[in-house]
Amino acid sequence: MITRQTNPLPTVDVVIRIGDGIVLIRRKNPPLGWALPGGFMDVGETCEAAAAREAKEETDLHVKLEALLGVYSDPKRDPRQHTLTVVYTATAEGAPRGLDDAAEARIFDIDALPSPIVFDHHQIIDDYRRFRATGQLPPPIYSED
């Protein structure tokens, strides 16, 4: 019997800080645009291991995870299917390189981001900006809509 996945798929994303900037990747595959490094978790993998693996696969950077920024699960966050993402903050050193499904990886000033930013990554980056300024994590968002 073939079963269809009916629950959200788990993913991870990483806000990687290098100096005063953050690392974004330009995606090779739809949806096209700029995004935080990240991707789908593998079976048997922890969120933390997936975050470090995805960062390395897409940017060639070894990251030091610092904090859990939050979990983002809006059913509309990914136009392809319902996903939820566990988002970490991290630091790294060096120059990022676009690898795997990243056509390019670059460091951007958080106040001078490229366009378009895909998924809900603008919201995540805004939450990160506030976290860096205040030390406070974003509050949970809930809507009965």
N, C-alpha and C positions, 0 to 999 in steps of 0.2 A: 504494500500500500504506500503510495506517495503522499506525503503530507506537505502542506504549504506553510511557510513561516508566517505566523500571524501576530507575532509580537515585535516590538521595535528591535532593530539590530544595534548591538553595542559598538560604539566607536570611541576614539580618543582624539583629542586635539591638544596642542602644546603651544603656549605663548612663550617663545624663546627670546630672551633679552640678551643682546650683545651690546655692550657699552650703553649708549642712550637709546638704541633702536630696538625694533623687534623684527623677527624673521618672518617673511611671508613667501609662499610659493606661488608660482603661476602654473595653474593646472593644465595638463595635457589633454584631459578628458572632460566631457561635459559633467557638470556645468562649468563652462570656461570662465576664468577670471582668477583673482588672487584669493588665497586662503591661508589660514594657519596650517602648519604641518600637522598631519594626522591621518587617521584612517580606521579601518575595521580591525577589531580585536581578533586574534586567532583563538581557536579552542584550546583550553589549557593554559592560557596566558593571563597574567594579572593586568589590571589597567595600567599600573606603573611600568611594567615590562613592555606593554604595547606602546605606551607613549614614548619611551626611550627608543624602541625599535623603529617606530614610524618616523621619529625625528631623524634618526640616522639614515633610514632608507631614502628619505626625501630631501635631506639637506646636507648629508655627510657630516653632521655635527654630533659629537658626544655631548649630551645634555646632562645637567645636574638638576633634577626635579626639586622644586622648592616648596610648592604649596598646591593644594587642590583648590582651584578657583571656583568650580561649581559643576553641576550637571545640568545640561540643556536638553530638553526633551519635547519641545513643541513639535507636534506631528508635521508641521509645515516647514521645519528647519532645513530639510533636504528634499528637493523636488523629485528625487528618484524614488524614495521610499521613506517610511517612518524609521528614523534612527534616534538614538539618544547618544550624547557624547559626554564623556568625563573629561573635563578640561584642567590641565595642569599648567602652572607657571614654571619656568626653568631658566637657567642661565647656560651660556656656552661661550667658548672662545674660538676665534678663527673666522674664516670666510665661508659662508654657506655655498653649496653647489647644488643645483637642481638635478636630482637623480630619480629613478623609479618613475612614478607618474607625475613628477614635477618637471615642467619644461625649464624652469628657472627658479632660483632661490636667492632672495636679496634681503638686505637689512634696510628697513625704512624707519624714519622718524615717526613716532606714533601720531604726531599731528600733521603728517604729510604722507598719507597712505595713497596707494595707487587705486585705480578703479577699473573694473568693478570688483568689489569684495563679494564673494559668494557665500552661500548658506546663511547662517545667522552670525557670521564671524564679526560683523560690525558691532553687534550687541556684545559679543564676548570681549572684543577689544575695548569697547567702552567700559565694560565691567572691570577689565584689567587696569585701565587707566585710573578709575576710581580707587581700586584696591591699592595701586602703587601710591596714590596721593594720600589716602586715609588709613590704609592698613585694614580696612573693613571689607569683608567678603560681601558679594551682592546678596540681597535677600531673595528667598524663594519667590517665584512669580506663579500665581495660580489663578486660573480663570475657569469658570464653569461653562464657557461658551463652547 
